[in-house]
Amino acid sequence: MFKYIAPSGSPINTSELLYWLVCYLLSIDKRQEIKKEIKSKYKVDNCFLFSTGRGAMTTLLSSLKQLKQDNSKYEVVIPAYTCYSVASAVINAGLKIRLCDVDPKTLSYNIEQLNDLPFDNVLCMITANLYGIPNQLNELEEIANANDIYLVDDAAQSFDASYAGRQVGTFGIAGLYSFDKGKNITSIDGGVLVTNNSQLADILENRYKLLTNVSAKHSLITALKVFIYYTFLNPFLYWLPASLPFLNLGKTRYEEKIEIQKYPAKLAPLALKQIKRSKDIMDIRVNNGLWYKLNIQENKIVTKINEFNTTKPAYLRYPLMISDPITRNTLIVNGKRYGLTVSYPKSLNMLKEIQEYIVNNNTFAGAEQISQQIITLPTQMYIKNEDRKSINNLIYNSQHS
Ligand SMILES: *Cc1c(COP(=O)(O)O)cnc(C)c1O
């Protein structure tokens, strides 16, 4: 049979689907249990559940602005290579973007450039922790403290990863997790904020009360998506959705308007089950990631990411840099059915939709290099040893053909 592997995704298993269905039909609300679970897992005092991670991020940034009570602080420092939703959240919060370059060797901030930024108007800076690989979070926290700005720890791709024994998402004043389709664990949609700062929590609480619930129609569509996701993530069926161009699977688009709503009770049972199973889900990803790390040969064309000491990556995907464009193109075409993807196709300074909101629109050589060289390999549950080997052979052969 013809296999077609999804680039990411955390498969929903049958017992989770049945549990969800029962809760759905009986209108059982598991949101309080999710909050309890997250609070004890991450040792945080406050947890807020939103319909999306970007909605959560937007609310967090508006709340930090309110907490700071200083009108001269309206810039948010973000990495010039990260998820487009982060840029959109800054803009939706009515703030401006200050970009900082990213080091292609680590996928984290270029520390030299970060230290040289003018922080006079900066409210906060946001980490990236892309593909489940933690940034140098201790150092970023120190830089934030030294410059009297807030640090927001974006762990949307790093649920269950850690840095120096501390969970990613718990650095700085507040952290973000996402339960979107392509993330470490999923309930199709969902975003989580965590913080130990009680003043910030009060502001968030007040804003949260004013939010609406997702509409009944949206809720029904999402329920359908749960069934589709459950069914079609399987490599023997994924070719079908992957071949429907209107689904835009795996395509990254910039989304201008962010809707901010409460996390729907209807999805909570799924997230709760996946949180409880997250260690098992992560172990599989980590195993696959470590296999790539051990077996893929580095050379002039292919390089891996340098992980910081003391990190435990969650390997949502496994990133590689391919410096030769022809090799990379060959890989992208031939690797598609193995779940190999290019990730974000542009650095943020090249994204024309956000130009007018960027206060320092220069070139960002590191971020641009990443956008031109990166590929990411799949690590999810459906990857078998033979698939990893095929991917490794593909990488080898595309350089030598
Ligand atoms: C996905 C993602 C977000 C936004 O989360 P959504 O739930 O998709 O809105 C924010 N930051 C990063 C790094 C992400 O990968």
The ligand as an ORCA input file, in Angstrom:
! r2SCAN-3c Opt
* xyz 0 1
  C       1.563     27.453     16.770
  C       2.336     28.500     17.416
  C       1.728     29.601     18.034
  C       0.243     29.843     17.975
  O      -0.546     28.780     18.432
  P      -1.973     28.471     17.771
  O      -2.659     27.599     18.757
  O      -1.710     27.776     16.467
  O      -2.679     29.768     17.570
  C       2.546     30.498     18.671
  N       3.891     30.366     18.698
  C       4.514     29.325     18.095
  C       6.001     29.213     18.163
  C       3.756     28.369     17.429
  O       4.364     27.343     16.836
*
